Amino acid sequence: MTEAENRPNVARMYDYYLGGCHNFAADRAAAEEILKIFPDTGVAAQSNRAFLRRVVRWAAEQGVRQFLDIGAGLPTQGNVHEVVRAVRPDARVVYVDHDEVAVAYARRLLPTDGRTVVLQGDLRRPDELLADPTLRATIDLSEPVAVLLLAVLHFVPDADDPYAAVAKLRDATVPGSVLALSHLTLDGLPTLPTEQGTAIYRRSSSPLVPRTRDEVARFLDGYELVEPGLVRVADWRPDGEPQAAVSHGYGGVGVRR
């Protein structure tokens, strides 16, 4: 087994929470440790996926036909291209992840139809990402784009200035573009289990950086918030979808004006 397989990987842990099969023993062991501390983590992961589906559907219904999913992780059920093309069959989707394992799986599992592209790129280096020739050939930045940052910003430490990275993505898009994000929080949780949980993730490929509601709201500077604003993920326009009632974080959608 390689070193990468021996170290818990956050994308594969998330896949395990969702009931997927693209994970290794180290990922399952770390995920089970988290589940002992927070038994509803699997349901919270399902809530985040349900939130993704709702915001993608909403953006497509507003007329957005281009989607940039950064930190996309491993493909699972209800991927962005599947959701959006039920509304807009001509939509273009670019999946981005910095993890080479996630990218390899995505390239193998996702369609190669010219309108669905998988790139290896890093949210922390937005200039490089936005200059990628494949991205530029797929997405027209002179037209509205939905930028999706679902469950990724809480893996970017303050030292890497995630606020500046998100601002660069915002400034590269035109009015009418959308930012959708979800972000882990520890607001309202007792200290001991949260310390235990973050300690487990410090052994993984990407340590956790939970943030408060005010800290998460800063990522949406420059956007007009869509109702109901920045709320717990399960409370953003719930549609009765099963397993969508538990939230471990905040979610929100903004439109660039």
C-alpha positions as CSV (number, residue, x, y, z in Angstrom):
1,M,0.0,0.0,0.0
2,T,1.3,3.4,-0.9
3,E,1.9,6.3,1.4
4,A,-1.1,8.1,-0.1
5,E,-3.3,5.1,0.6
6,N,-2.1,4.9,4.2
7,R,-2.9,8.5,4.9
8,P,-6.6,9.4,5.3
9,N,-7.8,11.5,2.4
10,V,-10.6,13.9,3.0
11,A,-12.2,13.3,-0.5
12,R,-12.3,9.6,0.2
13,M,-13.5,10.1,3.7
14,Y,-16.4,12.2,2.3
15,D,-17.1,9.4,-0.2
16,Y,-17.3,7.0,2.7
17,Y,-19.8,9.2,4.6
18,L,-21.9,9.2,1.5
19,G,-21.9,5.4,1.2
20,G,-19.4,5.3,-1.7
21,C,-16.9,2.7,-2.5
22,H,-13.9,4.8,-3.6
23,N,-12.0,4.7,-0.3
24,F,-9.3,2.8,1.4
25,A,-8.9,1.3,4.9
26,A,-7.2,4.4,6.3
27,D,-10.0,6.6,5.1
28,R,-12.7,4.3,6.6
29,A,-10.8,4.1,9.9
30,A,-10.6,7.9,10.2
31,A,-14.2,8.3,9.1
32,E,-15.3,5.8,11.7
33,E,-13.5,7.8,14.4
34,I,-15.4,10.9,13.3
35,L,-18.7,9.0,13.3
36,K,-18.1,7.9,16.9
37,I,-17.8,11.5,17.9
38,F,-20.5,12.9,15.5
39,P,-22.8,10.0,14.6
40,D,-24.8,12.1,12.2
41,T,-21.9,13.1,10.0
42,G,-23.1,10.8,7.2
43,V,-26.5,12.4,7.2
44,A,-24.8,15.9,7.2
45,A,-22.8,14.8,4.2
46,Q,-26.1,13.9,2.5
47,S,-27.5,17.3,3.4
48,N,-24.6,19.0,1.8
49,R,-25.1,17.0,-1.4
50,A,-28.8,17.8,-1.3
51,F,-27.9,21.5,-1.0
52,L,-25.6,21.2,-4.0
53,R,-28.4,19.8,-6.1
54,R,-30.8,22.6,-5.0
55,V,-28.4,25.4,-5.7
56,V,-27.4,24.0,-9.1
57,R,-31.0,23.5,-10.1
58,W,-31.8,27.0,-8.9
59,A,-28.9,28.6,-10.9
60,A,-29.9,26.7,-14.0
61,E,-33.4,27.9,-13.7
62,Q,-32.1,31.4,-13.6
63,G,-30.5,30.9,-16.9
64,V,-26.9,30.0,-15.9
65,R,-25.4,27.5,-18.4
66,Q,-21.8,27.4,-17.1
67,F,-20.7,25.8,-13.8
68,L,-17.3,25.7,-12.2
69,D,-17.2,23.2,-9.4
70,I,-13.9,23.8,-7.4
71,G,-13.0,21.1,-4.8
72,A,-15.4,18.7,-6.5
73,G,-14.0,15.6,-4.9
74,L,-14.9,12.1,-6.0
75,P,-17.9,11.7,-8.3
76,T,-21.0,10.4,-6.6
77,Q,-24.8,10.3,-7.3
78,G,-26.4,13.6,-8.3
79,N,-23.3,15.2,-9.9
80,V,-23.5,18.8,-11.1
81,H,-23.6,17.9,-14.8
82,E,-26.5,15.5,-14.1
83,V,-28.5,18.0,-12.2
84,V,-28.0,21.0,-14.4
85,R,-28.6,19.1,-17.7
86,A,-32.0,18.1,-16.5
87,V,-32.8,21.8,-16.8
88,R,-30.3,23.0,-19.4
89,P,-29.0,20.2,-21.7
90,D,-26.4,22.5,-23.3
91,A,-24.8,23.4,-20.0
92,R,-21.0,23.2,-19.6
93,V,-19.4,21.9,-16.4
94,V,-15.8,22.1,-15.2
95,Y,-14.8,20.0,-12.2
96,V,-11.7,21.0,-10.4
97,D,-9.8,19.4,-7.5
98,H,-6.2,19.6,-6.4
99,D,-6.1,16.0,-5.2
100,E,-4.7,13.8,-8.0
101,V,-6.6,10.8,-6.7
102,A,-9.9,12.6,-6.9
103,V,-9.0,13.9,-10.4
104,A,-8.0,10.4,-11.6
105,Y,-11.3,8.9,-10.4
106,A,-13.3,11.7,-11.9
107,R,-11.7,11.5,-15.3
108,R,-12.4,7.8,-15.3
109,L,-16.0,8.0,-14.2
110,L,-17.4,11.2,-15.7
111,P,-18.4,11.6,-19.3
112,T,-16.0,12.8,-22.0
113,D,-18.6,14.7,-24.0
114,G,-16.7,18.0,-24.6
115,R,-19.1,19.8,-22.2
116,T,-17.9,18.1,-19.0
117,V,-14.2,18.6,-18.1
118,V,-12.1,17.6,-15.1
119,L,-9.0,19.6,-14.2
120,Q,-6.4,19.4,-11.6
121,G,-6.2,22.8,-10.0
122,D,-6.0,24.6,-6.7
123,L,-8.4,27.1,-5.2
124,R,-5.4,28.7,-3.5
125,R,-4.0,29.6,-6.9
126,P,-7.0,31.1,-8.7
127,D,-4.9,33.0,-11.3
128,E,-3.4,29.7,-12.5
129,L,-6.8,28.0,-12.5
130,L,-8.5,30.8,-14.4
131,A,-5.7,30.8,-17.0
132,D,-5.9,27.1,-17.7
133,P,-6.4,26.7,-21.4
134,T,-8.9,23.8,-21.0
135,L,-11.0,25.9,-18.6
136,R,-10.9,28.8,-21.0
137,A,-11.9,26.6,-23.9
138,T,-14.9,25.3,-21.9
139,I,-16.1,28.3,-20.0
140,D,-16.7,31.8,-21.5
141,L,-15.9,34.2,-18.7
142,S,-17.8,37.0,-20.6
143,E,-21.0,35.1,-19.8
144,P,-22.4,34.3,-16.3
145,V,-20.8,31.4,-14.4
146,A,-21.9,29.6,-11.3
147,V,-18.9,29.1,-9.1
148,L,-19.4,26.2,-6.6
149,L,-17.3,26.1,-3.5
150,L,-19.1,23.3,-1.6
151,A,-17.4,21.9,1.5
152,V,-13.9,23.1,0.3
153,L,-13.2,26.4,1.9
154,H,-12.9,24.8,5.4
155,F,-9.8,23.0,4.1
156,V,-8.0,26.3,3.3
157,P,-6.2,27.9,6.2
158,D,-6.2,31.6,6.8
159,A,-2.5,31.6,6.0
160,D,-3.4,30.8,2.4
161,D,-5.8,33.8,2.3
162,P,-9.0,32.1,1.0
163,Y,-10.8,35.4,1.0
164,A,-8.4,36.8,-1.6
165,A,-8.8,33.6,-3.7
166,V,-12.6,33.9,-3.6
167,A,-12.4,37.6,-4.4
168,K,-10.3,36.8,-7.5
169,L,-12.8,34.3,-8.7
170,R,-15.6,36.9,-8.2
171,D,-13.7,39.6,-10.0
172,A,-13.1,37.3,-13.0
173,T,-16.8,36.7,-13.5
174,V,-19.4,39.1,-15.0
175,P,-22.6,40.4,-13.3
176,G,-25.2,37.7,-13.1
177,S,-22.7,35.2,-12.1
178,V,-23.3,33.1,-9.0
179,L,-21.3,32.0,-6.0
180,A,-22.6,29.0,-4.0
181,L,-20.8,27.8,-0.9
182,S,-21.1,25.6,2.0
183,H,-18.7,25.7,5.0
184,L,-18.2,23.7,8.1
185,T,-18.8,25.5,11.4
186,L,-18.4,24.5,15.1
187,D,-20.8,27.2,16.2
188,G,-22.8,26.0,19.1
189,L,-20.9,22.7,19.6
190,P,-19.1,21.7,22.8
191,T,-15.4,22.1,22.9
192,L,-14.1,18.6,23.6
193,P,-15.7,16.7,20.7
194,T,-14.8,19.5,18.3
195,E,-11.2,19.3,19.4
196,Q,-11.2,15.5,19.0
197,G,-12.7,15.8,15.5
198,T,-10.3,18.4,14.3
199,A,-7.4,16.4,15.7
200,I,-8.4,13.4,13.5
201,Y,-8.5,15.6,10.4
202,R,-5.0,16.9,11.2
203,R,-3.8,13.4,10.4
204,S,-5.5,13.6,7.0
205,S,-4.6,15.1,3.7
206,S,-6.2,18.4,4.5
207,P,-6.7,19.6,8.1
208,L,-10.0,21.3,8.9
209,V,-10.5,25.0,9.5
210,P,-14.1,25.5,10.8
211,R,-15.3,29.1,10.7
212,T,-18.0,31.1,12.4
213,R,-21.1,32.5,10.6
214,D,-19.5,36.0,10.3
215,E,-16.3,34.5,8.9
216,V,-18.2,32.5,6.3
217,A,-20.3,35.5,5.4
218,R,-17.1,37.4,4.3
219,F,-16.7,35.1,1.4
220,L,-19.9,36.5,-0.1
221,D,-18.7,40.1,-0.1
222,G,-19.6,41.7,-3.4
223,Y,-22.6,39.4,-4.0
224,E,-26.3,40.0,-3.4
225,L,-27.5,37.2,-1.2
226,V,-30.3,35.1,-2.5
227,E,-33.1,34.4,0.0
228,P,-33.0,33.0,2.7
229,G,-29.4,34.3,2.9
230,L,-26.6,32.5,4.7
231,V,-28.2,29.8,6.8
232,R,-27.6,26.2,7.9
233,V,-27.3,24.1,4.8
234,A,-30.5,22.1,5.5
235,D,-32.4,25.4,5.8
236,W,-31.6,26.7,2.3
237,R,-34.8,26.3,0.4
238,P,-35.5,22.7,1.6
239,D,-37.5,20.7,-0.8
240,G,-38.3,17.7,1.3
241,E,-35.5,15.6,-0.1
242,P,-34.7,12.6,2.2
243,Q,-31.8,12.8,4.6
244,A,-31.5,16.6,4.2
245,A,-32.4,17.8,7.7
246,V,-29.0,17.7,9.4
247,S,-26.4,20.5,9.0
248,H,-22.8,20.8,10.2
249,G,-22.3,24.1,8.4
250,Y,-23.6,27.2,6.7
251,G,-24.7,27.5,3.1
252,G,-25.5,30.4,0.9
253,V,-25.8,31.7,-2.6
254,G,-25.0,35.1,-4.0
255,V,-25.4,36.8,-7.3
256,R,-22.8,39.2,-8.6
257,R,-24.4,42.6,-9.5
